[in-house]
Amino acid sequence: MIAEINDRAILSLEAPVMRVTAPDSVFPFSQAETVWLPNHNDIVERVKEVIAF
């Protein structure tokens, strides 16, 4: 999705494109999955960063 936005609208953007992903590490056991994967709070924080840019 980010690549499409950059390809089609890079000159129209007023803020950088941010990504919300899991850490760049080995996938944890299922018990730690909810801590490791992005959740709605992570997304909200990124949106706030883009809006404040």
N, C-alpha and C positions, 0 to 999 in steps of 0.2 A: 504494500500500500504506500509506504514512504517513497519507494522508487517511482511509482506512478505520479504522486504529487510533485516530486522533484522534476520529473520529465515534463509534465504538462503545465505546471504553475510556478516554477521556481522564481520567476521574475515578478510574480504577483504576491508573493508571501510577505507578510509584515513581521513574521517571527520564524525562527528556525523550526524545522520539523523535529519533534521529540519522539523517542520510542520508549515503550514500556515493555520490558522483557524480564525474564528470569535472569538471575546472575549467570555469568559465563563460567559455569562450573559443572561438575558431574551431577547428573540428576540424583536427588536424594531418595532414600527409602520412602515408602508411602506415608509413614508417620510424619515426616517433615515436609511433605508436598505442599500443604496449605501455607506454610511459612515461606517456602522457596518460590512458589509461583506468584506472579503479579496478581493483585486483587483490586477491588474498586478503590481503595484508599490510594494505592499507587497511581492509578489512572487520574484520580482527582488531583493529586499533587502535581503531576505533569501538566495537566490542563491549567492549573493555577500558575505554574511557571511560564507557560506560553502566553497566557493572558497578561501577566505582569511584565513581559518582555518589552 
